[in-house]
């Protein structure tokens, strides 16, 4: 958002829009990212942020706006299945 605010101020000359975007992002986006996300997830997600981001982008490109929700769910399901498979293979190796 910093780059977008700088673009609005420097290139477009829209200082009020740049200040408004900066205030909005500092208040809303920072609160959502730093307070709400940890409260909602509470360490329950073992998924690295990069696959989570890629699942969101892939979900949106494949399914449209609903892909924001479906993409991470499919990725979490796939991750869980891989963890289950890994545990089963370990038990087969020890027996």
N, C-alpha and C positions, 0 to 999 in steps of 0.2 A: 504494500500500500504506500510505502514511502516513495517508490519510484513513480507511482501514479500521481501522487500529490505533487511531486517535483515537476512532473510533466505538465500538469494543470497550471502550475504557477509560472514555470519558465517558458514553456513553448506556447501554451494557449493564452497565457496572461490572465487566467481566471483565479485571482487570489482568494476570493470568497469560497469558491468551490474547493480549492486546495486546502484551505483552513478547515472547512466543513468536513472534508474527507479525513483529514488528519484527526480532528476531534472525534469523529465517529469511530474511526479505527482504533484509536487509543482507548476509548471507553468501551465500546461494544465488542470489538474483535479481541482485544487483549483480555477482557473479562471472560469471554467465552473460551478463549484458548487456554488461559492460565488458571481459571477457577472452575468453570463448569465442566470442562473435559475431564480433569482429574477426579472431580466428585462423581461424575457419571460412570467413568470406567473403573476407578478405584483399583487399578492394578490388575484387573481381570483379563485384560487383553494381552496375550502373549505375542501378538502379531507386530512385527517391525513396522514402523511408519511408512517405509518405502513401498512394501507390498500393499499396505492399506491404501496409500495414495493411488497406486496403479490399479487397484481393484475399483476404486471410485471412478477413475478416468475411463477404464474399460467398461464399467457398468453403464456410465453415461453415454459412451459412444455406441454401445450395443443396444441399450434399452431406452435411452432418453433420460428424462429427469428421474424416473423411478429407479434408474440404475445407481443413483447415489446410495440407495438403501440396499438394493439387491446385490450389487457388486461386492461390497464388504461381507455380506452374509454368505455368499458363495465362496469367497476366499477363506472365511473362517471355517466353513464346513470342510473345504479341501484341506486346510491346515490340520483340523481335528482328525480327519481320516488318515492323513500322513503320520500323525503322532500315534494313532491307534495301530497302524501298520508297523511302525517302528517297534512298538512294545510287543506286538505279536511275534515279530521276527526275532527279537531278543529272547523271548520265552522258548521259541523253537530251537535256537542255538544252544541254550543251556540244557535242554532236555535230551 
